Amino acid sequence: MFVVADVPPGLIVLLVALAAALVFGGYRAVTDGRFRGTHRVRDVELESGVVALAEDEPTSVLADTEWSGQLGERATLLQFSSAFCAPCRATRRILSEVAEVVPGVTHIEVDAEHHLDLVRRVGVMRTPTTLVLDKNGVEVTRAAGAPRKEQVLQALAQTE
């Protein structure tokens, strides 16, 4: 007969920690890189002194940034990354390949550490985060984590 009292407490802690890690890892494997919904862009004061309210007509995510003139004719893949992020490198490669293959699509990479104002404004919580913007720079959908090429192509289909 198996009695819990005979099991060392360290083994119980180990098994609970292992189970929690497996559950969390499974959750991340399922959700990472999936495009879902958008995020409310915070109100922003433009250089012109005008406050663009998020409830008003949607404003370009890149309004008053150095990338505002680099929007794609059809869509823009906006990637937020950081220097020591391994999934960011894979995401950069995938988004660059998609931008080369799909006409009218541009890939812009933003270093999240050096552009915290934009990171806060669009609500980026981790890297890599990819935003799909329409031709006007308005967010269509986003993915946290490294998306697969097929997922990016499906997300771009929403911009048509």
ZAMAR-882252 format. One record per atom (N, C-alpha, C): x, y, z; residue in one letter. Coordinates in steps of 0.05 Angstrom, whole numbers, plus 5000, padded with zeros to 4 digits. Layout:
XYZa/...
This chain:
501749765000m/500050005000m/501850255000m/501050454984f/502550704981f/501450915000f/503151015017v/502351215036v/503851465031v/502451695029v/503651955023v/505752025044v/505351945069a/507152005090a/509951895086a/510051675070d/512651545064d/514251685043d/512951875028v/514352015006v/515852255017v/518352275011p/519852515020p/518652775010p/518552985027p/517353235018p/518753364994p/521253324991g/522753424968g/521753314942g/521053054942l/519952924918l/517253044910l/515653094930i/512953214925i/513353484912i/515053644923v/515653914913v/516653894884v/518453704879l/519553664852l/517353594833l/515653404840l/513453324822l/511453544817l/510853704837v/509053934833v/510254144814v/512854204818a/514254394802a/514454294773a/514954034769l/515153914743l/512353934728l/510253864743a/507553884731a/506854164723a/507554364740a/506954644734a/508554734710a/511054644708a/512754724685a/511654604659a/510654354660l/509554224636l/506954364628l/505254434647v/502754574640v/503454844627v/505255004640f/505955264629f/507255244602f/509055054599g/510355004573g/508354934551g/506454764558g/504454694538g/502754924530g/502055094550y/500455334544y/501955524525y/504555564531r/506155744514r/506555624486r/506855364484a/507155244458a/504655284441a/502355274453v/499855304439v/499255594432v/499955784449t/499256064445t/501356234432t/503856174434d/506056344422d/505756364392d/505956614383g/505956664354g/503256674341g/501156634356r/498456644345r/497456934342r/496456994319f/495257264315f/492457264326f/491957464343r/489257474355r/488657764363r/486557864353g/485558124361g/487558354358g/486758574369t/488458814369t/488558914397t/489959134401h/490359254427h/489659544425h/488359654445r/487659934444r/490160104445r/490560274425v/492860454425v/492160684443v/494060754460r/493660964479r/493561234465r/492161424478d/492061694467d/494861804465d/495461944443v/498162044439v/498062334430v/499862484441e/500162764433e/502162774410e/501162864387l/502862874363l/504663124365l/506763124349e/508663354349e/507263614343e/505063594328s/503563844321s/502063954345s/502063804368g/500663894392g/497863794394g/496863654373v/494263544372v/494263274387v/492263234404v/492062974418v/490262804402v/491362574392a/489762384377a/488562184397a/485962184400l/484662014419l/484061744405l/484461534420a/484061264410a/481161214401a/479261354414e/476461314407e/475761454380e/477261654372d/476761794348d/477461614324d/477561734301e/478361594277e/481061464282e/481361194276p/483961064282p/486361204270p/488361254286t/490761384278t/492861174273t/494661234255s/496861044249s/498460994274s/499160744279v/500860664301v/503460804300v/504460854276l/507060974271l/506961284268l/504661404274a/504461694272a/506561834289a/507862024277d/509962184291d/512362014300d/512961804285t/515361654291t/517161664266t/519661574269e/521461574246e/520661384224e/518761204229w/517861014209w/515161094196w/514061324202s/511461394192s/511261404162s/513461454148g/513461464119g/514261204106g/514460984121q/515460734111q/513260524109q/510760604111l/508560414110l/508460274082l/507660024082g/507359874057g/504859954043g/504759914017e/502459984000e/500059824008e/500459574017r/498259404024r/498159364055r/500459304067a/500659254096a/503459284105a/503759304132t/506359324144t/506459124167t/508758984168l/509258794190l/511158934209l/510059024232l/511659174251l/512558984273l/515158944275q/516258754295q/517658904317q/516958844342f/518358944365f/520158734376f/522758794377s/524658594386s/526658714405s/528458554416s/530558644434s/533158504426s/535358604435a/538058524427a/538558224433a/537858134456f/538557864464f/536257664462f/534457704444c/532057544441c/532457354418c/532757094424a/533156894403a/530756864385a/528256854395p/525956834378p/525657074360p/526757304368c/526657544351c/528157514325c/530357374326r/531957324301r/530357154282r/529056944292a/527356764275a/525056924264a/523857094281t/521557254271t/522457454250t/524757574253r/525857764233r/526157614206r/527257374207r/527657224182r/525057164169r/523057074184i/520456994173i/519057244161i/518957464176l/517557704167l/518957824143l/521557814141s/523057914118s/522457744093s/522257484097e/521657304074e/518857364064e/516857404082v/514157464074v/514057734060v/515457934070a/515458194057a/516658184029a/518658014025e/519857983998e/517957843979e/516357663989v/514657493971v/511957633965v/510757763985v/508157883982v/508358173973v/507258243950p/507458513940p/505958713958p/507258943962g/506059163977g/506259134007g/507858934016v/508158894045v/510958974053v/511159124075t/513759224085t/514159104113t/516659054120h/517358954146h/519059174160h/518159254184i/519659454200i/520259324227i/522759344235e/523459234261e/524159464280e/523059464304v/523459674323v/524859544348v/527059664356d/528359574381d/526759684405d/525459494418a/523659574440a/525159714463a/527559644468e/529059774490e/529660074485e/529860144459h/530560424453h/528160594445h/525860474443h/523360624435h/521160554455h/521560604480l/519660534501l/517060694498l/517160934488d/514761094485d/512760954466d/513760844443l/512160704424l/511260434436l/512960304450v/512260044463v/509960084482v/510060294498r/507960344517r/505360424503r/505660584482r/503260684468r/501660454455r/503060254445v/501660034431v/501259794449v/502259804474g/501759594493g/503359334488g/505859364480v/507559124477v/508559034504v/508058784511m/508858674537m/511358494536m/511958394512r/514258214509r/515258214481r/517758114477t/518858094450t/519257804444t/518957724419p/517957894397p/514957924398p/514058154390t/511258204384t/511058314356t/509258204341t/508858294313t/506058414310t/505958654299l/503458784293l/503058784263l/500758714253v/500158734225v/498458994222v/499559174207l/498259434202l/497159444174l/494859574171d/493759614144d/495259834129d/494459894105k/495960094089k/495960374102k/494160424121n/494060684135n/495660684161n/496760454168g/498260424193g/496560364217g/494060274213v/492260204235v/492559904240v/492859834266e/493259554273e/490859384266e/491459154252v/489358964245v/489358734265v/491758634271t/492058404290t/494858404300t/495358244321r/498058224333r/498557944343r/501157884345a/502057624356a/504357674375a/504157554399a/506357554417a/507757284415a/510357294411g/511857054406g/512557034377g/514056824369a/514956784342a/512756654325a/511656794306p/509556664289p/510856494267p/509356304257r/510156154234r/509456304208r/510756234187k/510256374161k/507356354153k/506156124156e/503356084148e/501556274165e/502156304190q/500556484207q/500756774198q/503056854190v/503457124180v/501857174154v/501956974136l/500457004111l/497457014116l/496456854135q/493656864142q/492857134154q/494657244171a/494057504183a/494057724161a/495857704142l/495857894120l/493257884103l/492057654102a/489557634087a/487357804099a/487557864125q/485558034139q/485758324130q/487958404118t/488358684110t/487058754083t/486058554070e/484858604043e/482058704045e/
